[in-house]
Amino acid sequence: MDLRELGSYGIQILLIIVLVVLSGLVSGAEAALAALGPHGVARLLDDERRRSALLRAWRDSPERVMTSLRVAVNAFNLLAAALAALLASTLMAERGVEAAAAYGIAVAVAALTFLIVLFSEVIPRSIARRDATMLLPTFPVVRLLCVVLSPVAWVVRVLSGPMLRGGAAPSITEH
């Protein structure tokens, strides 16, 4: 299929679907890592000789991986919601709906909330809870996403670290 055949609306819908799927992959990986626990991860790495960069990273620095996973899930969800709001507002405006932006945003928020809860949270987490190893094939993609988003995750860790330890957030000049 040629992307030009889809038109701009089709491409936006496709991007929204891709973002929701990526959010689900990352959310499922996060739930799988939590379900495996330290002993399950060690067993997979040692006993089964799994060569998973994500499993090794989780074993070595779970906080760093968790921050990257949460940044990824939120980035995908926010981008999908923004695209959906733009698409819904544009479609409504083209059809002459008054206050199209407001209605478009409301429709997009309602639709994306449902889709994200179902496909990015409930289903992947349920799969991970039943059989965390079922999601192992997704780990290379999730690890790549973690690496790509690691600069953003680093900023989040730097800003949240002092607050988690009970201090104030650092000023820009402290780092």
Sequence and secondary structure as in RCSB ss.txt:
>XXXX:A:sequence
MDLRELGSYGIQILLIIVLVVLSGLVSGAEAALAALGPHGVARLLDDERRRSALLRAWRDSPERVMTSLRVAVNA
FNLLAAALAALLASTLMAERGVEAAAAYGIAVAVAALTFLIVLFSEVIPRSIARRDATMLLPTFPVVRLLCVVLS
PVAWVVRVLSGPMLRGGAAPSITEH
>XXXX:A:secstr
  HHHHHHHHHHHHHHHHHHHHHHHHHHHHHHHHHHHHHHHHHHHHTS    HHHHHHHH HHHHHHHHHHHHHH
HHHHHHHHHHHHHHHHHHHTT TTHHHHHHHHHHHHHHHHIIIIIIIHHHHHHHH GGGGGGGHHHHHHHHHHTH
HHHHHHHHHHHHHHTTS    GGG 
